[in-house]
Amino acid sequence: MLGAIANAIYDACGVRVTELPITPEKILRGLKQREGSRASRAVVGTGVRA
């Protein structure tokens, strides 16, 4: 269920949150990162992804 929520957030605003809990602050941080780098997507979190 949480994966579906994370994917819905990513699809809606282009921010991938890789650590729980998913909070509005983390989404806002990702939006600011995305805006600052002019990238279409951003990743927020400290988790290592393979």
MODELLER restraints for C-alpha pairs under 7 A, 6 or more apart:
rsr = mdl.restraints
at = mdl.atoms
rsr.add(forms.Gaussian(group=physical.xy_distance, feature=features.Distance(at['CA:6:A'], at['CA:16:A']), mean=6.94, stdev=0.5))
rsr.add(forms.Gaussian(group=physical.xy_distance, feature=features.Distance(at['CA:6:A'], at['CA:17:A']), mean=6.65, stdev=0.5))
rsr.add(forms.Gaussian(group=physical.xy_distance, feature=features.Distance(at['CA:9:A'], at['CA:15:A']), mean=6.64, stdev=0.5))
rsr.add(forms.Gaussian(group=physical.xy_distance, feature=features.Distance(at['CA:10:A'], at['CA:16:A']), mean=5.14, stdev=0.5))
rsr.add(forms.Gaussian(group=physical.xy_distance, feature=features.Distance(at['CA:14:A'], at['CA:40:A']), mean=6.74, stdev=0.5))
rsr.add(forms.Gaussian(group=physical.xy_distance, feature=features.Distance(at['CA:14:A'], at['CA:41:A']), mean=4.69, stdev=0.5))
rsr.add(forms.Gaussian(group=physical.xy_distance, feature=features.Distance(at['CA:14:A'], at['CA:42:A']), mean=6.33, stdev=0.5))
rsr.add(forms.Gaussian(group=physical.xy_distance, feature=features.Distance(at['CA:15:A'], at['CA:27:A']), mean=6.40, stdev=0.5))
rsr.add(forms.Gaussian(group=physical.xy_distance, feature=features.Distance(at['CA:15:A'], at['CA:30:A']), mean=5.56, stdev=0.5))
rsr.add(forms.Gaussian(group=physical.xy_distance, feature=features.Distance(at['CA:15:A'], at['CA:31:A']), mean=6.58, stdev=0.5))
rsr.add(forms.Gaussian(group=physical.xy_distance, feature=features.Distance(at['CA:15:A'], at['CA:41:A']), mean=5.86, stdev=0.5))
rsr.add(forms.Gaussian(group=physical.xy_distance, feature=features.Distance(at['CA:15:A'], at['CA:42:A']), mean=4.88, stdev=0.5))
rsr.add(forms.Gaussian(group=physical.xy_distance, feature=features.Distance(at['CA:15:A'], at['CA:43:A']), mean=5.79, stdev=0.5))
rsr.add(forms.Gaussian(group=physical.xy_distance, feature=features.Distance(at['CA:16:A'], at['CA:42:A']), mean=6.12, stdev=0.5))
rsr.add(forms.Gaussian(group=physical.xy_distance, feature=features.Distance(at['CA:16:A'], at['CA:43:A']), mean=4.63, stdev=0.5))
rsr.add(forms.Gaussian(group=physical.xy_distance, feature=features.Distance(at['CA:16:A'], at['CA:44:A']), mean=6.05, stdev=0.5))
rsr.add(forms.Gaussian(group=physical.xy_distance, feature=features.Distance(at['CA:17:A'], at['CA:43:A']), mean=6.01, stdev=0.5))
rsr.add(forms.Gaussian(group=physical.xy_distance, feature=features.Distance(at['CA:17:A'], at['CA:44:A']), mean=4.85, stdev=0.5))
rsr.add(forms.Gaussian(group=physical.xy_distance, feature=features.Distance(at['CA:17:A'], at['CA:45:A']), mean=5.93, stdev=0.5))
rsr.add(forms.Gaussian(group=physical.xy_distance, feature=features.Distance(at['CA:18:A'], at['CA:44:A']), mean=6.12, stdev=0.5))
rsr.add(forms.Gaussian(group=physical.xy_distance, feature=features.Distance(at['CA:18:A'], at['CA:45:A']), mean=4.90, stdev=0.5))
rsr.add(forms.Gaussian(group=physical.xy_distance, feature=features.Distance(at['CA:18:A'], at['CA:47:A']), mean=5.99, stdev=0.5))
rsr.add(forms.Gaussian(group=physical.xy_distance, feature=features.Distance(at['CA:19:A'], at['CA:45:A']), mean=5.31, stdev=0.5))
rsr.add(forms.Gaussian(group=physical.xy_distance, feature=features.Distance(at['CA:19:A'], at['CA:46:A']), mean=6.91, stdev=0.5))
rsr.add(forms.Gaussian(group=physical.xy_distance, feature=features.Distance(at['CA:19:A'], at['CA:47:A']), mean=6.35, stdev=0.5))
rsr.add(forms.Gaussian(group=physical.xy_distance, feature=features.Distance(at['CA:26:A'], at['CA:44:A']), mean=6.70, stdev=0.5))
rsr.add(forms.Gaussian(group=physical.xy_distance, feature=features.Distance(at['CA:30:A'], at['CA:42:A']), mean=5.61, stdev=0.5))
rsr.add(forms.Gaussian(group=physical.xy_distance, feature=features.Distance(at['CA:30:A'], at['CA:43:A']), mean=6.40, stdev=0.5))
rsr.add(forms.Gaussian(group=physical.xy_distance, feature=features.Distance(at['CA:30:A'], at['CA:44:A']), mean=5.67, stdev=0.5))
rsr.add(forms.Gaussian(group=physical.xy_distance, feature=features.Distance(at['CA:33:A'], at['CA:42:A']), mean=6.55, stdev=0.5))
rsr.add(forms.Gaussian(group=physical.xy_distance, feature=features.Distance(at['CA:34:A'], at['CA:40:A']), mean=6.54, stdev=0.5))
rsr.add(forms.Gaussian(group=physical.xy_distance, feature=features.Distance(at['CA:34:A'], at['CA:41:A']), mean=6.05, stdev=0.5))
rsr.add(forms.Gaussian(group=physical.xy_distance, feature=features.Distance(at['CA:34:A'], at['CA:42:A']), mean=5.25, stdev=0.5))
